[in-house]
Amino acid sequence: MYEELKDKGMGLVAVNGFDSDAVINKYVEEKKFTFQVGMADKKAGGATYDVALKYGVSAYPTNYLVDSSGKVIWRGIGFNEEAIRKALTEAGVK
């Protein structure tokens, strides 16, 4: 979906807040992702990353659509392509 819509106004940044850098890098390489993947700093002594806590992520994937001003305009848990496409269309990405 990203490859299809990247030239139509859609950007994508994936953030992994639970796995190790090595696991994330291996997965990104295997899947040949062409979008940015961020790895948050691990909380001292903890098993989770602060970015997951800040955004209320309790399950993967949790998807957010953020407009050009940085406002979250949609959130969904799990991958639901139909719902994501609908939200993108409502945001002007066609």
N, C-alpha and C positions, 0 to 999 in steps of 0.2 A: 504494500500500500504506500509506503514511503517513496519507493522508486517511482511509482505512478504519479504521486502528488507533489514531489519536492520542487518541481518547477512551476507549481501553481499556487505557491504561497504557504505550503506546509513545511515546517521545520520539525526536527525530531531530536530530542536528547533523551537517552535512556540513562537512568540512574539505578545502580544496584547498591542496596544498602545492607546486604547480609553476607554475601559471598566474599571470599578472599580475592585479592588482586589477581593471583595466578588463575583461579577458577574463572573469573570474569574475562580475563585476556584470552584464555583458551577458548571459551565459548564464542567470543566476538570473532576470533580468527576462524573457527570452524564454520560459523554461520555467514562469514564474509559480510558483516554489517558495514554499511557505508555511511551510517549516521554516527554522531558523537555518542560515546558512552562514558558517563561520569561515575567515578567511584568516590564516595564520600569518605571523609576521615573517620576512622573507627574511634568510638568513644573509649577512653582509657578504661581498661579492665572489663569492658563489656563485649557482648557478642553482636550488638546491633550498631548501626551507624546513626548519627544524629539527624541526618536528612530524612530518614524514614520516620523518626519520631516527630520531627517538625511538621511533616505533611500528613501525619496520621495514617501512614501506610502499615497495614496489618496483613496484607496478602499480595502476592505477585501474580500477574501484573496489576498494578494500580495505574490507571491512565489519567493524565491531566491534559486538557487543552488550555493553553495560555495565549491570550491575545497579544498584539504587538506592544501594548502598554504594560504587560507583565501581570495582568489580571487573570486569575483562573476562571474560565468560563464554562468548564465541564469537567466532571470527574466520574470515573467508572472503575469498578473492580472486575478483573477478569477481562479477557479479550473478546469484545463484541464488535465485530467489524461494522455491522449495520448501524449500531448506535454511534460509533465513532464517525462513520461517514455522514450520518445525519447531523451530528454536532459540527463537523467541519463545514458542511454545506450551509448551516445556519450562521457560521462564522465568516462565510464568504469564500471558502476554499472549494472550488468546483473542479 
